[in-house]
Amino acid sequence: MTTQIDDLAKDLKLLATQLRTNDDYTALDNIQDVLSKLTSNPDILINCNINMISNIIAAMQECQAKRDWLGLADYLEYDLIRVINPQTKIS
């Protein structure tokens, strides 16, 4: 049985993969929807460090401004997933 956090983690990994495989238009088109799932879900946010999420999102915005898609992918796949679910194993 998957949880909302598992589903969100899958979405974040998919975005990261899209960014790493030069499908940045698709990823950037979907990133707002995925981040909205995070920010609008109190069940996920209640267990998160909001300051860490804010710092990661600020760093992600900086990557977007620089068009640093690999950096953005790293923040999505590694940092953000670890904040929303510290038990997640990164493979």
Secondary structure, DSSP 8 states (H G I E B T S, - for coil): ---HHHHHHHHHHHHHHHHHTT-HHHHHHHHHHHHHHHHT-HHHHTTS-HHHHHHHHHHHHHHHHHT-HHHHHHIIIIIIHHHH-TT----
